[in-house]
Every structure is written in structure tokens, then in C-alpha cells.
């Protein structure tokens, strides 16, 4: 396959420059393709025994459960196969600290839904934790970015200026990145190229679960956080089954309540005059999240894995006596120099009944917006009915 040969030339250049290689592995089709291509390259190069390969997965603590399960299983199998080749290989899972999680930023600091002009989530949840690992002197970071996936991404990466054998020059595939450098082995692949490679891949790692995640490759889905508001539909929630549709309902409610000026604090600086979410907005969303968990029968693992002062975020937000939870939250915010003015007492957030008027206003707004989301409308109605 000509495209695979081009990717091999990228690996040749990467390993010529550095023997320490990190693979940014999300579990999606593109990063899986890069990983398998590297595996094929290593098999052809008799293991490249002096290479040091590390898969790095940024667990946002908000992953869609089936994707999270697949990702971990693949990394375990992948590293086992590389070690059988004699390659020094491993994988590492990184996660944001509690104060950078989606749950803390939303309920404690009142962050509104991310938008293309305010993408606070990408850096805090994914890039920042990974940078501590991959930004080492002289190391290479392999990424599954493709130009046809995003015109904006293609512009950021720039373009090559000279040929590299039968393809592009190395500057097209490699980019200096602080003390390290990035490489994009499948940058000029199309989505169809990716699926063709995966369908024809002949190796000893089971990748059938990946096809199931993408509806056998028939669905144009981009996996990410279950609450991602940078997409119109989080198809991962739809593909995972009806249980996660309650979280799809919450995702839309979060987007819509962030669009309501009455649910945002006023500010005088920045591109927008709408600031953080008000206490009523956060209270409605906190109780909607609780309702979505109960209706789906699914616990959000990030609430249980992130902890402050010996207490999980679930305990702080839902279970602990309010004054005890407030104390732990304030101590953490002082330590990380958070904005204490944004904090709303936990007891206030839990008691949504005090905001009945604001909830009625929000429900009216939701019903107008839900007309364009008929598949999820009933789930939204159920969540709202179970807020109290």
C-alpha cells in the first residue's frame, strides 16, 4: 500500500532523529491506525531493538465507557506484542487533577459550555496532562492528525515545501514542539484510506471492537468526552446505546443553559460580556446530572476517580454534609489559587427547589431548542421530570 510506505518513511525519519517515541493514543480510528502502522514498521525492521515506544493516553475522566474499555484493552495487547518483538514498550494513562476536571470547572467554577472561541476543555482535560510526559528533550510524539479531518487543523500544521522521496518533505510531517517534535504519519490520508487500512490489516491484535464502536465504519463519528459541546451530536453517546442518551440530554442542556444570558454572570472584559454560570444554572445542571445517572443506571467514573482531601468529587457534590464539602473545596481552591468569588455553597447547589422560577425559564428555552433534536427530546423531558 503506497500510503503505508509513505508512513514508513516518516517512521524512518522519526527514529533517525530520536529513539524515544511517544504515541498519542486516544483509542480512535486514526490513533489506532498510527499505532498499527508503527507495529508493522517495527516488525519489518526486526523490532528496532533500541527504540523506546510509549503509548500515552489522556483520560479526560469523561470518556464514553465503551471507548475507554477498548482503549485500555488495545494498549495492553499492543505493548505485549511489541515486547514480544524485543521492543522496549509501555503505556501510560494520564488524567487531569481534580480542579481541572469537567465536573469541577462546571460546578465549582461555573465554566460555561466550551465553544470554538472558548475551548477551555481541550487544554485542561487532554493536552496539559500529556505534556508533562511527552515534552522531553529530543523525544518524538506521533499523532493521528489528518488534514481532511479539519481545515483549521491543516492550516495550523502548515504545508511542506519540498518532496520526500515520492511524497512530501519531512517538514510536512514533522513539527518542532518545544524540546520535542511532533510527527503526523497519516496527515495526507483520507478517512476512507484509514478504514481501508484497518479492514485489510493482517496482524495478531484484535481490532474488531473498534469497528463496532464506529458502526462497522459506516458512521462518521468522532469520539471525545461524552459532554463535548463542540459537536452538534455526540454520536458516541448514540452508538453506545440508550443508556447514554440521558447524558446526551444533559450535554444539550449544558449547551443551551450556557447560551441563556440570564444564566450567566455579567462581565466587562473579554470578547463576550457573558461570564461564568450563575448559581441557578449550576444547581439545575447538578441535579440534572444526578437524574441522568439515576435514569441511565450508569455511574460517571470521573466523579469517583477524582478526589480532593480524601473525598471523591461525587462525595463533595452529592453526599457529604454541605459544610464539610465546602471546607474541602475552599481549601483546594486556595491551594491552586482559584477564584473564590465564583464558588457557590454546595448546599445551595443541591437545593434546586429555590430556583423553581429559573428552572421554568430554562425548561421553556429547552423545549424551543429541542424541536431540532427529536431523537433526544424524550430523554430531555425525563431528565427534567426527575430533577426534583
C-alpha positions in Angstrom: 0.0 0.0 0.0 1.5 3.3 -1.2 0.2 5.3 1.7 1.6 2.9 4.3 5.0 3.1 2.5 4.9 6.9 2.9 4.1 6.5 6.6 7.1 4.1 6.9 9.3 6.8 5.5 8.1 9.1 8.3 8.9 6.5 10.9 12.4 6.1 9.3 13.0 9.9 9.8 11.5 9.9 13.3 13.7 7.0 14.5 16.7 8.6 12.8 16.2 11.7 15.0 15.1 10.1 18.3 14.9 6.6 19.8 12.4 7.8 22.4 8.9 7.8 20.7 5.6 8.6 22.3 2.3 7.7 20.6 -0.6 9.9 21.5 -3.3 7.2 21.7 -6.9 8.2 22.1 -8.4 4.8 21.1 -10.0 6.3 17.9 -9.5 5.0 14.4 -6.7 7.5 13.5 -4.5 6.9 16.5 -5.1 3.1 16.2 -4.0 3.3 12.6 -0.8 5.1 13.5 -0.1 2.5 16.2 -0.7 -0.4 13.9 1.5 1.2 11.2 4.3 1.6 13.7 3.8 -2.0 14.7 4.1 -3.1 11.1 7.2 -0.9 10.6 8.8 -2.4 13.8 8.1 -6.0 12.5 9.7 -5.1 9.2 12.7 -3.6 10.9 13.2 -6.7 13.1 11.9 -4.9 16.2 14.3 -1.9 16.1 15.5 -3.1 19.5 17.0 0.2 20.6 13.7 2.0 20.2 11.7 3.1 23.2 8.0 3.2 22.5 5.4 4.6 24.9 1.7 4.9 24.3 0.2 7.9 26.1 -3.5 8.1 26.7 -5.1 11.2 28.1 -8.1 10.0 30.1 -10.2 13.1 30.5 -12.2 11.3 33.2 -15.2 11.9 30.9 -14.6 9.2 28.3 -17.5 7.3 26.7 -17.4 3.9 28.6 -17.1 1.6 25.6 -14.3 3.7 24.1 -12.5 3.7 27.4 -12.7 -0.1 27.8 -11.4 -0.6 24.2 -8.6 1.8 24.6 -7.2 0.1 27.7 -7.6 -3.4 26.2 -5.8 -2.3 23.0 -2.9 -0.7 24.8 -2.3 -3.8 26.9 -2.4 -6.1 23.9 -0.3 -3.7 21.8 2.5 -3.4 24.4 2.5 -7.2 24.9 3.0 -7.7 21.1 5.8 -5.1 20.9 7.6 -6.6 23.8 7.4 -10.0 22.0 9.4 -8.3 19.2 12.0 -7.3 21.7 11.0 -3.6 21.7 11.2 -1.6 24.9 7.5 -0.7 25.1 4.9 0.5 27.6 1.9 2.6 28.0 0.8 5.4 30.4 -2.6 6.8 31.2 -2.6 10.4 32.4 -5.6 12.4 33.8 -6.3 16.0 34.8 -6.1 16.9 38.5 -9.5 17.3 40.3 -9.6 21.1 39.8 -9.1 20.8 36.0 -11.9 18.1 35.5 -15.1 18.9 33.7 -17.1 18.5 36.9 -15.0 20.9 39.0 -14.8 23.5 36.3 -18.6 23.4 35.7 -20.0 23.1 39.2 -17.2 24.8 41.4 -16.0 27.5 39.0 -19.1 27.8 36.8 -17.4 27.3 33.4 -20.0 27.6 30.5 -20.1 25.1 27.7 -16.9 25.2 25.5 -17.3 26.8 22.2 -14.9 27.3 19.2 -13.9 30.7 20.6 -13.6 29.4 24.2 -12.2 25.8 24.0 -11.1 25.6 27.6 -11.6 21.8 27.8 -9.0 20.7 25.2 -6.0 22.0 27.0 -7.1 21.2 30.6 -8.5 17.8 30.0 -6.2 16.3 27.3 -3.1 18.4 26.4 -1.9 19.6 29.8 -1.7 16.2 31.5 0.0 14.7 28.5 2.6 17.5 28.1 4.2 16.6 31.4 5.0 13.2 29.9 5.8 13.8 26.2 7.7 17.1 26.3 11.1 15.6 26.9 14.4 16.6 25.3 14.6 15.1 21.8 11.6 12.9 22.1 9.1 12.3 19.2 5.4 12.4 19.5 3.4 10.5 16.9 -0.1 11.9 16.3 -3.0 10.7 14.1 -4.0 14.2 12.8 -5.2 14.2 9.2 -5.7 17.3 7.0 -9.1 16.2 5.6 -10.4 16.0 9.2 -10.3 19.7 9.7 -9.4 22.6 7.5 -8.4 24.7 10.6 -6.1 21.9 11.7 -4.5 21.7 8.3 -3.8 25.5 8.4 -2.2 25.2 11.9 0.1 22.5 10.8 1.2 24.4 7.7 2.4 22.8 4.4 5.5 21.2 3.1 7.9 22.9 0.8 9.9 20.1 -0.8 9.5 16.4 -1.8 10.3 13.5 0.5 11.1 10.6 -1.9 7.8 10.1 -3.7 5.8 12.2 -1.3 6.2 15.3 0.8 9.2 16.8 2.5 9.9 16.0 6.2 8.7 19.5 7.3 5.2 18.5 6.1 5.2 15.5 8.5 7.4 16.8 11.3 7.0 19.9 13.5 9.2 21.2 16.3 7.4 21.2 19.6 9.3 22.8 22.5 12.0 20.4 23.5 10.4 17.6 21.4 9.0 17.2 17.9 5.7 16.0 16.5 5.2 13.7 13.6 2.0 13.1 11.6 2.4 9.8 9.7 -1.1 9.8 8.2 -1.5 13.5 7.7 -2.4 13.2 4.0 -4.7 10.1 4.4 -8.4 10.4 3.8 -11.0 8.8 6.2 -11.6 6.1 3.6 -7.8 5.4 3.5 -7.9 4.8 7.2 -10.8 2.4 7.0 -9.3 0.6 4.1 -6.1 0.1 6.0 -7.9 -1.1 9.1 -10.1 -3.5 7.2 -7.1 -5.0 5.4 -4.8 -5.1 8.4 -3.4 -8.6 8.9 -1.9 -8.8 12.4 -2.2 -10.5 15.7 -4.1 -7.8 17.7 -7.8 -8.0 17.7 -9.3 -4.7 16.4 -12.9 -5.9 15.9 -14.2 -3.9 18.9 -13.0 -0.7 17.1 -15.3 -1.4 14.1 -18.2 -1.9 16.5 -17.6 1.5 18.1 -17.8 3.1 14.7 -20.8 1.1 13.4 -18.5 -1.1 11.2 -17.0 2.1 9.8 -20.4 3.2 8.3 -20.8 6.1 10.8 -18.8 9.3 10.6 -18.2 9.6 14.3 -15.5 11.5 16.2 -15.1 10.2 19.8 -14.4 12.5 22.6 -15.8 13.5 26.0 -19.4 12.4 26.5 -20.3 16.1 27.3 -18.5 17.7 24.4 -20.4 20.7 23.1 -18.1 21.4 20.2 -20.1 18.9 18.1 -23.8 19.1 17.1 -24.4 15.5 18.0 -22.1 13.4 20.2 -22.5 10.3 18.1 -20.6 8.2 20.6 -23.5 8.6 23.0 -25.9 7.4 20.4 -23.7 4.4 19.3 -23.2 3.3 22.9 -26.9 2.5 23.4 -29.9 4.1 25.0 -28.4 4.4 28.5 -26.0 7.1 27.4 -28.8 9.1 25.7 -29.6 10.6 29.1 -26.1 12.0 29.1 -26.7 13.3 25.6 -29.7 15.1 27.0 -27.6 16.6 29.7 -24.9 17.6 27.1 -27.6 19.6 25.2 -29.0 21.2 28.4 -25.5 22.3 29.3 -25.0 23.9 25.9 -28.4 25.6 26.0 -28.2 26.9 29.5 -24.8 28.4 28.7 -26.5 30.3 25.8 -29.0 32.0 28.1 -27.8 35.4 29.2 -29.9 35.2 32.4 -27.9 32.2 33.4 -24.5 33.9 33.1 -22.8 36.5 35.3 -22.1 39.8 33.6 -18.5 40.9 32.9 -16.9 43.9 31.4 -13.8 42.5 29.7 -13.2 39.9 27.0 -14.8 39.1 23.7 -18.1 38.3 25.4 -20.0 40.1 28.2 -21.3 36.8 29.5 -19.2 35.4 32.3 -19.4 32.3 34.5 -22.6 30.3 35.1 -24.8 31.6 37.9 -25.9 29.6 40.9 -29.3 28.7 39.5 -27.7 27.4 36.3 -25.2 25.3 38.2 -27.9 24.0 40.5 -30.2 23.0 37.6 -27.3 21.2 35.9 -26.0 19.4 39.0 -29.5 18.0 39.7 -29.9 17.1 36.0 -26.6 15.2 36.1 -27.8 13.3 39.2 -31.1 12.5 37.4 -29.3 11.4 34.2 -27.2 8.9 36.3 -30.2 7.5 38.0 -32.3 7.1 34.8 -29.4 5.5 32.9 -28.2 3.3 35.7 -24.7 4.4 34.8 -22.2 6.0 37.2 -19.9 8.6 35.7 -16.5 7.2 36.6 -14.8 10.6 36.7 -16.9 11.6 39.8 -15.5 8.5 41.6 -11.9 8.6 40.4 -11.1 12.3 41.0 -10.6 13.1 44.7 -9.8 16.1 47.0 -8.8 15.7 50.6 -9.7 12.1 50.6 -13.2 12.7 49.2 -14.3 11.9 45.7 -16.0 14.6 43.6 -19.2 12.6 43.9 -19.0 12.8 47.7 -18.2 16.5 47.6 -21.1 17.3 45.2 -23.8 14.9 46.4 -23.1 13.0 49.6 -21.0 14.8 52.3 -22.6 17.2 54.8 -22.6 20.6 52.9 -20.3 22.4 55.4 -17.7 19.6 55.2 -17.8 19.6 51.4 -17.5 23.4 51.3 -14.4 23.3 53.6 -12.6 20.8 51.3 -13.5 22.7 48.2 -12.3 26.0 49.6 -9.0 24.5 50.8 -8.3 23.1 47.3 -9.2 26.4 45.6 -6.9 28.4 47.9 -4.1 25.9 47.2 -4.4 26.2 43.4 -5.2 29.9 43.6 -8.7 29.6 42.2 -11.2 32.5 42.1 -13.1 32.1 45.4 -15.7 34.6 44.2 -17.0 32.0 41.8 -17.7 29.4 44.4 -21.4 28.6 45.3 -22.0 26.7 48.6 -22.7 23.0 47.9 -25.9 23.2 49.9 -27.2 25.9 47.6 -26.3 23.9 44.5 -28.1 20.8 45.8 -31.3 22.6 46.7 -32.7 23.3 43.2 -36.2 24.0 44.6 -35.1 27.5 45.5 -34.7 28.1 41.8 -38.1 27.0 40.6 -38.6 30.2 38.6 -35.2 29.9 36.8 -35.9 26.2 36.1 -39.2 27.1 34.5 -37.5 29.7 32.3 -34.8 27.2 31.3 -37.4 24.4 30.5 -39.2 26.8 28.2 -35.9 27.6 26.4 -35.0 23.9 26.2 -38.4 23.0 24.7 -37.8 25.5 21.9 -34.3 24.2 21.1 -35.3 20.5 21.5 -37.5 20.8 18.4 -34.3 20.3 16.4 -33.3 17.2 18.4 -36.3 14.9 18.2 -34.3 11.8 18.8 -33.2 13.0 22.3 -36.3 15.1 23.2 -37.9 12.4 25.3 -34.7 11.9 27.3 -34.5 15.6 28.0 -38.1 15.5 29.2 -37.3 12.6 31.5 -34.3 14.2 33.0 -36.2 17.4 33.7 -39.0 15.5 35.3 -36.6 13.8 37.6 -34.6 16.9 38.7 -36.7 17.2 41.9 
